[in-house]
Amino acid sequence: MATKVQTDQEEPTVLLRPENANKKYEALFLEIDSGQIKLPMFQREFVWDKEQSAKLIDSILKGYPIGTFILWKTREALRSVKDIGNHSLPETPKGDYAQYILDGQQRITSLYAIRKGLRISKDGKEINYRDIYVNLDYDPSKDEQIVTNQKDEEKIYVSVHDLLTRKMGELFKQVGAEKADLVEEYKAKLTTYDFATITIKDYPIDIACDVFSRINTGGKPLTLFEIMVAMTYDEAEGFDLALKYDELLNGSDESDKSLSKAKFDTVPAATVLQAVAAITVDSIRARDILKIRREKFISNWEPMVSSMFTAVDFIRIKLYVPVSQLLPYASLLVPFTYFFHKNSNKRPTEIQAKLLKQFFYWVGLNWRYSGSTETKIAEDLKKMNLILKEKMPKYSSDELDVSAEDIGKTCFSAGNSNVKAILCLFASHKPRNLDDDSDVILDNSNLKIATSRNYHHFFPKKYVEKKYPLLEPNLIANITLIDAASNNKIRAKAPSTYVGEFKTGNSKLPSSLRSHLIGSPKDFGILEDDYEKFIEKRSEAIAEALNEALNPEL
């Protein structure tokens, strides 16, 4: 007899057995036309043209196998395709099973389009699926198809649509008595052909989606977000995750508040999904996300959105990181969203703000999310719980110390999380343009690659390559954030030259330089165009500022 402890630990075993069956053409058609067979939205759109559809019917008439259709039979209400071209598909009767096509969408849709005689508008062109014909003068000795989408005036044809839908008497009148037996034979071959199907009934959605991923002929597995789009769709609630994500990025008719307006539009769908999971189940593991019930996910969507906006505001206003492209990792938004959700979206205390800043730079400088991200974010959610209590999380001492020597050896790469953390530091000092002391306007589109115009080598690369051929010009300590217009004024000039030129038009030049963590031109070797001295001094300034963020006074 099982003990209570054993009973609590055991989970019921679900016996999964696919069902094999054959379906006739008319049965397939009726099941689509009645809303029983559905196309899940994560399938590709209908892309077959008339020629491909004609080859499919040709294979059937020749008795060739055309592959197996795999259907998932379930009462789950998934986000599904509502239209084939400009033809609306019926809804599944309420409470009834739906059969979602996991494999065979293009073939089944072609069979449906021909039997229905659809005219589908695509890319500005209309495709008439009644214009697929059986060649009644087909010569088996020639290498040609029985079924074609092009007619020869000298031959007799009957459309496949007519063959399937019209009465035999009408067909005999159309093609003549001498072709009657052939028409009857072809009609019988089509209507009695056994389409092989495998039905997986009442499989959990994650397993059904795994089946789809494994058999997907495109070789591209479903993403977790695509699966969750299908899983969480609720027409009655008006919830469509794909549309909700788009509204989060770009706003909607009801609200113009968006991540795009906040310049955080590079946040991927996966991060948003993880943020919902974090506040719902304190985990971002894929298997835990898939277990979140639809109603729970939907009820936590708006709270997540509110907390993510609060997190973005904090990062922009308090950490002075103005654009998402600078974030060491987009997934940093997950623990920050979690913190603000648990904090009821209130403004953090002075201590909490310092600890959040420490955490932010610790993650970036230590390549925290470069591997095992799910596990590490789960650990970091616990760190957020400590910060909520104004307690400092535990970090290794070596992870809270940055040396000027290491900074001086760090090459610049726009995709490196360590470098991005340093770029966030640069941005947090509200950099000013050197030519006129105006604000440097940073934009996601200008920060994607290292050659973007927002990135400027203070000692221009061509100048260093010419004057210091043995030294590396592409160091993070040699990078400043400026506008493209200012960048164009500098080009390959020596620092002493362009700084001297800017001095005449910018009375606040010393202050402008300090906004880039650059001290006086004399102390930083700028007047002598001393590249080695500049890298040494600026590396020291960067390291000092980072260590201050990593070791706050509480």
Secondary structure, 3 states (H helix, E strand, C coil): CCCHHHHHHCCCCCCCCCEEEEECHHHHHHHHHCCCEECECCCCCCCCCHHHHHHHHHHHHCCCCCCCEEEEEECCCCCECCEECCEECCCCCCCCCEEEEEECHHHHHHHHHHHHCCEEEECCEEEECCCCEEECCCCCCCCCCCEECCCCCCCCEEEHHHHHHCCHHHHHHHHCHHHHHHHHHHHHHHHHCCEEEEEEECCCHHHHHHHHHHHCCCCCCCCHHHHHHHHHCECCCCECHHHHHHHHHHCCCCCCCCCCCCCCCCCCHHHHHHHHHHHHHCCCCHHHHCCCCHHHHHHHHHHHHHHHHHHHHHHHHCCCCCCHHHCCCHHHHHHHHHHHHHCCCCCCCHHHHHHHHHHHHHHHHCCCCCCCHHHHHHHHHHHHHHHHCCCCCCCCHHHHCCCHHHHHHCECCCCCHHHHHHHHHHHHCCCECCCCCCECCCCHHHCCCCCCCCEEECCCHHHHHHHCCCCCCCEHHHEEECCHHHHHHHCCCCHHHHHHHHHHHCCCHHHHHHCCCCCCCCCCCCCCCCHHHHHHHHHHHHHHHHHHHHCCCC
